[in-house]
Amino acid sequence: MKRTYSKVAGALGIIAAAAMGLSACSTGSETMESPMASTSESSSPMASESAMDPAGNLVGSGCAAYAEAVPTGDGSVAGMAQDPVAVAASNNPLLTTLTAAVSGKLNPDVDLVDTLNGGEFTVFAPVDDAFAAIPKDDLAAVAKDADTLTSILTYHVVPGQIAPEDLSGKLTTVQGGDVEVTGSGDDLEVNGASVICGGVQTANATVYLVDTVLMPPAKK
C-alpha cells in the first residue's frame, strides 16, 4: 500500500490544480465524547521554534513536492501553522478524506473537530491515496460503524506534540493501542507506513502525513 515518492509528487501536482476539497472545518461543531477529551502537555518545545520557521523541522521525501505544489495560502506549510489541526487539515489538499472522517461527513456520530482542536497532539494523517487503497465496500462498512471509525481515527493520534528527532519507538495512542515508529529523517515509518512529510506544525499539533491508513490491533 506504500506510495513511491514519484507517485506522491504526481498526485500533488494534480491535487494542487484542483479546488480545495472540503471547506474548512468549523470549530463550532458539537464535541462528541471521545477518549481524546483528556490529553497530556506538549512533549516538545518545537512549537515556538516552528512558529518562527514552520518548515524548520520537516522530514520526508515528499516535503519538497508539497511545498512546490502548495507554496502559499492556508494549505501551505506556513499556512497550516496558523490554524488548529482540524482546520489546518481541511485546508490541505491531500487530506480531504481524513477531514471528512473527523468532521462528521462520513458518519454524523463521529465528529472529532472540537476535540482535535482543543488539545496538544501528534497526528499521523493518512493522505487521500491511503484511503483510496482500501476497497470501497470495506471503507463504507467502517464509515457506518461509529465505534470502529472512532477507534481507527483515534489510533492515528498521540497525546502531546512530538518533534521528528524525538519520534521513535512505541507510542501509546489516544485509542489505547501502540504504534511503532522506526527509522529517521526521510526514512521515518509508522507501523511500516512511510512518512511522506512530517513535522508539519499547526497551532496545536504536529502532523505526519503517511501513505497508509493505520489499523489498530484487534482487541484480545
C-alpha positions in Angstrom: 0.0 0.0 0.0 3.0 2.3 0.2 3.3 5.1 -2.4 6.6 5.9 -4.0 7.8 9.5 -4.0 7.3 9.8 -7.7 3.6 8.8 -7.4 3.1 11.2 -4.5 4.8 14.0 -6.4 2.5 13.3 -9.3 -0.6 13.3 -7.2 0.5 16.5 -5.5 0.6 18.3 -8.9 -2.9 17.1 -9.8 -4.5 17.8 -6.5 -2.9 21.3 -6.2 -4.5 22.2 -9.6 -8.0 21.2 -8.3 -10.2 23.1 -5.9 -9.5 22.5 -2.2 -11.7 19.5 -1.5 -13.7 20.3 1.7 -14.4 23.7 3.2 -12.5 24.4 6.4 -13.9 22.6 9.4 -15.9 24.7 11.8 -14.6 24.8 15.3 -18.1 25.4 16.5 -19.3 21.8 15.9 -20.5 19.7 18.8 -17.8 17.7 20.6 -18.6 14.0 20.8 -17.5 12.1 23.8 -14.1 10.7 23.0 -11.0 9.2 24.7 -9.2 12.3 23.5 -11.0 14.6 25.9 -8.1 14.4 28.4 -4.6 14.9 27.0 -1.1 15.4 28.2 1.0 18.5 28.0 3.2 19.1 24.9 6.2 16.8 25.0 8.4 19.0 22.8 9.5 22.7 22.6 9.3 22.7 18.9 6.0 24.7 18.8 7.8 28.0 19.5 10.6 27.2 17.0 8.1 26.2 14.3 6.1 29.4 14.8 9.2 31.3 13.6 10.1 28.8 10.9 7.2 26.3 10.2 9.5 24.4 7.7 12.4 24.1 10.1 11.6 20.6 11.3 10.2 18.9 8.2 11.2 15.4 7.3 10.1 13.1 4.5 10.8 12.7 0.8 7.5 14.4 -0.2 8.0 17.7 1.6 9.7 19.4 -1.3 7.0 18.3 -3.8 4.3 19.5 -1.4 5.9 22.9 -0.9 6.2 23.3 -4.7 2.6 22.3 -5.3 1.1 24.4 -2.4 3.7 27.2 -1.8 1.3 29.7 -0.2 -2.1 30.0 1.3 -3.9 28.3 4.1 -2.9 24.8 2.9 0.8 25.5 2.7 3.2 24.6 5.5 3.3 28.1 6.7 -0.5 28.5 6.4 -1.2 25.3 8.4 0.9 26.6 11.2 -1.6 29.3 11.9 -4.7 27.1 12.4 -5.7 24.4 14.9 -5.2 20.9 13.5 -8.6 20.0 12.2 -8.9 23.4 10.4 -5.4 23.1 9.0 -6.1 19.5 7.8 -9.2 20.8 6.0 -7.0 23.2 4.0 -4.6 20.5 3.0 -5.5 19.1 -0.5 -4.1 15.7 0.4 -6.3 15.2 3.4 -9.9 15.6 2.1 -11.0 12.1 3.1 -9.4 12.3 6.6 -11.1 15.7 7.0 -14.5 14.2 6.1 -13.9 11.4 8.6 -13.1 13.6 11.6 -15.7 16.2 10.9 -18.9 14.1 10.8 -19.2 14.0 7.0 -18.6 10.2 6.7 -20.7 9.5 9.9 -22.5 12.2 11.7 -22.0 10.4 15.0 -18.2 10.8 14.6 -17.2 14.4 14.9 -13.8 15.0 16.5 -13.2 18.5 15.3 -13.6 20.3 18.6 -11.6 17.6 20.4 -8.7 17.7 18.0 -8.6 21.5 18.0 -8.7 21.6 21.8 -5.6 19.7 22.9 -1.9 19.1 22.1 -1.4 16.2 19.7 0.8 14.3 17.3 -1.3 13.2 14.4 -0.4 10.6 11.8 -2.6 11.8 8.9 -3.3 9.3 6.0 -3.4 11.0 2.7 -6.2 10.5 0.2 -4.3 7.8 -1.7 -4.1 5.8 1.5 -7.9 5.8 1.9 -8.3 5.1 -1.9 -6.2 1.9 -1.4 -8.9 0.5 0.9 -11.7 -1.4 -1.0 -14.8 0.8 -1.3 -17.1 -1.7 0.4 -14.7 -2.0 3.3 -14.4 1.7 3.7 -18.2 2.2 3.5 -18.7 -0.5 6.2 -16.2 1.2 8.5 -17.8 4.6 8.0 -21.2 3.2 9.0 -19.9 1.8 12.3 -19.2 4.8 14.6 -17.3 2.8 17.2 -15.0 1.3 14.6 -14.4 4.6 12.8 -13.7 6.4 16.0 -11.2 3.6 17.0 -9.3 3.9 13.7 -9.2 7.7 13.8 -8.0 7.9 17.4 -5.4 5.3 16.7 -3.7 7.9 14.5 -3.4 10.4 17.4 -0.9 10.5 20.2 -1.2 13.0 23.1 1.4 15.7 23.1 3.4 17.2 20.3 6.5 15.2 19.3 9.2 16.6 17.0 10.8 14.4 14.4 14.0 14.0 16.3 12.1 12.7 19.3 9.8 10.4 17.4 10.9 6.8 17.9 9.9 3.5 19.4 6.5 2.6 20.7 3.9 5.3 21.4 0.6 4.9 23.0 -2.3 6.4 21.0 -5.5 8.0 22.2 -7.2 4.8 21.1 -5.2 2.9 23.6 -3.1 0.8 21.3 0.5 1.3 20.4 2.1 2.4 17.2 5.8 1.8 16.5 8.0 4.4 14.9 11.2 3.3 13.1 13.8 4.9 11.0 14.6 8.6 11.0 14.8 11.6 8.7 13.3 10.9 5.3 13.1 7.2 6.1 10.7 7.6 9.0 8.0 4.9 9.2 5.0 4.3 11.5 3.8 0.7 11.7 5.6 0.3 8.4 3.8 3.2 6.7 6.1 5.8 5.2 6.0 9.3 6.4 5.6 11.4 3.2 6.1 14.7 5.0 6.3 15.1 8.8 7.0 17.7 11.4 4.3 19.8 9.9 3.2 22.3 12.6 -0.3 23.5 13.3 -1.4 25.8 16.1 -1.8 22.8 18.5 -0.4 19.7 16.8 2.5 18.2 14.9 1.4 16.4 11.8 3.0 13.5 9.9 1.4 12.7 6.5 1.5 8.9 6.0 0.9 6.8 2.9 -1.2 4.1 4.7 -4.2 4.0 7.0 -3.1 2.6 10.3 -5.3 -0.2 11.7 -5.4 -0.7 15.4 -4.6 -4.2 16.7 -7.6 -6.5 17.3 -8.8 -6.5 20.9 -8.0 -9.7 22.8 
